[in-house]
Amino acid sequence: MFQGKKIIAVIPARGGSKGFPRKNVQELSGKPLVAWSIGSAQASKLLDHFVVTTDDVTISKVSEDWGAQVICRPSELATDTANIESTLFHALEQIEGNWDLIVLLQPTSPLRLGQDIDNCIRTMFEKNAPAAISVCEPQKSPYWMYKVSEEARMSPVAAEIDAVRRQDLPKVYSLNGAVYVAEIEWLKSNGRFMSADTAAHIMPMFRSVDIDSELDLVIAESIFKNFNTN
């Protein structure tokens, strides 16, 4: 319990993935991907409990082996188009107890630490916000990005500015997918984590790798082996 609030985390791990089949049980430095999120939840000092919700027998077994309680995820909530908030609410219905805050930990963020979870929760309280989401600085600024027409003509995605050096560009951030936290009743009312009142918790880029392809896994492996991720 933190600030008088009971906090539960949910790790949603589907068995299917069109872009990267079986990615949630792909190995990173000797551990299945989902196990890294289980480990970060176990390392958190502010979470009261956490669960894995999955539709897959293998993921269920792996998650239990690594110390997680597992919730069976209905097939209609395990499609590519399923709403993640609906999956979270379903998981809450299966768990005993009264919870105040919910934390979403996507298994595709293996380099996230327990301290990242706790710091995102603290950010929410410090900023007096109903929700907080982890972000990082993108590798490429949107001010250097362009749309290309059928005639191969370029137009800027963002408003044109005079700055040409990276350090002179306005500082921007992108969602890194690592940590989402919200008051449960607020989330039910708002329907999603993002809102004008949602606070941003900034994480370092090297802990913000989001595994969506085999290349992402290679990058995460390199970071793990060559950099201090703590």
LODO-654169 format. One record per residue (C-alpha): x, y, z. Coordinates in steps of 0.25 Angstrom, whole numbers, padded with zeros to 4 digits, always signed. Each point is the difference from the previous one (the first is absolute). Example, Ala and Ser with C-alpha at 12.3 -4.5 7.8 and 13.67 -1.06 7.14 Angstrom:
<nodes>
+0049-0018+0031/+0006+0014-0002/
</nodes>
This chain:
<nodes>
+0000+0000+0000/+0005+0014-0004/-0006+0013+0005/-0012-0008+0005/-0003-0007-0013/+0001-0014-0004/+0007-0003-0013/-0001-0011-0009/+0008-0003-0013/-0005-0008-0012/+0009-0006-0011/-0008-0003-0012/+0007-0011-0009/-0007-0005-0012/+0004-0013-0007/-0002+0006-0014/+0008+0011-0007/+0000+0002-0015/+0013+0008-0001/+0008-0008+0009/-0006-0014+0003/+0002-0005+0015/+0007+0012+0004/-0004+0000+0014/+0007-0013+0003/+0012+0004-0009/+0013-0001+0008/+0008+0013+0004/+0013-0004+0007/-0005-0013+0004/-0014+0004+0005/-0013+0000-0007/-0005+0014-0003/-0012-0001+0009/+0009-0003+0012/+0007+0013-0001/-0012+0007+0003/-0004-0009+0011/+0014+0003+0006/-0002+0015-0001/-0013-0002+0007/+0006-0009+0011/+0011+0011+0002/-0010+0011+0002/-0002+0006+0014/-0013+0006-0002/-0008-0011-0007/-0009-0008+0009/-0003-0011-0010/+0002-0003-0015/-0006-0010-0009/+0002-0005-0014/-0012-0001-0009/+0002-0010-0012/-0008-0008-0010/+0012-0009-0002/+0004-0013+0007/+0015+0001-0002/+0000+0015+0005/-0009-0005+0012/+0010-0010+0004/+0012+0008-0002/-0006+0012+0008/-0003-0010+0011/+0014-0005+0000/+0005+0014+0002/-0009+0002+0012/-0012+0007-0006/-0015-0002+0002/-0007-0003-0013/-0013+0005-0005/-0007-0007-0012/-0002+0010-0011/-0013-0002-0008/+0003-0002-0015/-0008+0012-0004/+0009+0009+0009/+0013-0006-0007/-0002+0004-0014/+0008+0011-0007/-0011+0010+0001/-0004-0003+0014/-0001+0012+0010/+0011-0001+0010/-0008+0007+0011/-0011-0010-0002/+0011-0011+0003/+0004+0007+0012/-0014+0002+0006/-0003-0015-0003/+0013-0004+0008/-0005+0009+0011/-0013-0008+0001/+0008-0013+0002/+0008+0005+0012/-0004+0001+0014/+0001+0013+0008/-0003+0015-0002/+0010+0007-0008/+0002+0015-0002/+0011+0001-0011/+0003-0009-0012/+0013-0001-0007/+0002-0005-0014/+0013-0007-0003/+0002-0004-0014/+0009-0013-0002/+0006+0007-0012/+0008+0009+0009/+0011-0009+0006/+0010+0010+0005/-0010+0007+0009/+0004+0000+0014/-0008-0001+0013/+0005+0014+0003/-0006+0005-0013/-0014-0006+0005/+0001+0007+0013/+0005+0013-0006/-0012+0001-0009/-0009-0003+0011/+0007+0011+0008/-0001+0010-0011/-0015-0002-0001/-0001+0004+0015/+0010+0011-0001/-0007+0007-0011/-0014-0003+0006/-0004-0007-0013/-0011-0011-0002/+0010-0008-0009/+0015+0000-0004/+0007-0006-0012/+0015-0003-0002/+0006+0008-0012/+0014+0002-0006/+0007+0009-0010/-0001-0006-0014/+0012-0003-0008/-0005+0009-0011/-0007+0013+0002/-0014+0001-0007/+0005+0014-0005/+0010-0008-0009/-0012-0009-0006/-0007+0002-0013/-0012-0006-0007/+0003-0004-0014/-0011+0002-0011/-0002-0009-0012/+0008+0010-0008/+0011-0002+0010/-0001+0014+0006/+0003+0002+0014/-0008+0008+0011/+0003+0001+0014/-0008-0009+0011/+0002+0011+0010/+0000+0015-0002/+0013+0005-0007/+0010+0007+0009/+0013+0007-0002/+0009-0009+0009/+0009-0010-0007/+0008-0005+0011/-0006-0011+0009/+0003+0008+0013/-0008+0012-0005/-0013-0008-0003/-0011+0000+0009/+0001-0011+0010/-0011-0011-0003/-0003-0014+0006/-0007-0012-0005/-0007-0011+0008/+0010-0012+0002/-0011-0010+0004/+0007-0004+0013/-0009+0005+0012/-0014+0005+0000/-0007+0003+0013/-0014+0006+0004/-0011+0001+0010/-0009-0012-0003/-0013+0008+0001/+0006+0011-0008/+0004-0010-0011/-0013-0006-0001/-0006+0014-0002/+0010+0005-0010/+0001-0013-0007/+0015+0001-0003/+0013+0004+0007/+0003+0013-0008/-0007+0013+0003/+0003+0014+0001/+0002-0002+0015/+0010-0012-0002/+0014+0002+0006/+0012-0004-0007/+0011-0008+0006/+0014+0002-0007/+0008-0013-0002/+0014-0001-0006/+0000-0005-0014/+0008-0012+0002/-0010-0006+0009/-0011+0003-0009/+0002-0010-0011/-0014-0005-0005/+0001-0014-0006/-0009-0001-0012/+0010-0007-0010/+0012-0010+0001/+0009+0013-0003/-0006+0006+0013/+0004-0013+0008/+0014+0001-0006/+0001+0015+0004/-0005-0004+0014/+0010-0011+0001/+0012+0009-0004/-0005+0011+0011/-0001-0011+0010/+0014-0005-0002/+0008+0013-0003/-0007+0010+0009/-0003+0002+0015/-0016+0000-0001/-0001+0004+0015/
</nodes>
